[in-house]
Amino acid sequence: FGLPAAGVVGRRKPDLHPQAWPQVLPHLDRALAGEPVSWELALPPSPGAEAGRWFRIMYAPPAAEDGAPTVVVVVVEITEQKRSEAAIRASEQRYRQLVDV
């Protein structure tokens, strides 16, 4: 998420990106209930950045030996993928406009 490891370890998610917490919480609740969850998160641009960033977040709730709710979280930045998809859509739209003329 563009944060140094030292600034992340030991901190709670709501403290790291409070603006994203309302989007995170329902997915996390499902994972803590035992459901594998995969979803995409769009973050607004950071100060000084031109555009926001996209992430695919996957929650895998392994069975804990003591029965405590546990979730393994995998986060993959997909900003470039999203930009490529948008460029393809724009190109296809331009092509359709040329063909329809």
Steps between C-alpha positions, in 0.01 A plus 500: 500500500797727460594489868834386644492168687601672823194722471265205451608223736297497820246755378132438438355530149258779594798707613695446175232599248195629687328605175505136377378340823127514407583299186728255683283414799217304329751283312709443811190405699414236239855362516496490880176302471695238301431601138787545250464848350660672200420860412644819351574823683552840339693753706493871416822671392757559772615860548715587198385200295318536169266206536369256756607139534314168470552187705363145488458377855454135586406372843555132579363389836706195602371288784680601817585220742351688793188605306592869507397694188805531276541648153794490262501814286661528156509840331605545137521839333307491172522868400682427173248227413214745556672765285555245222137390515386864477730561202361192322141614563583848364667348193202272437265797530704701248498201263122463531456870424714465185316190381156645572566814292 
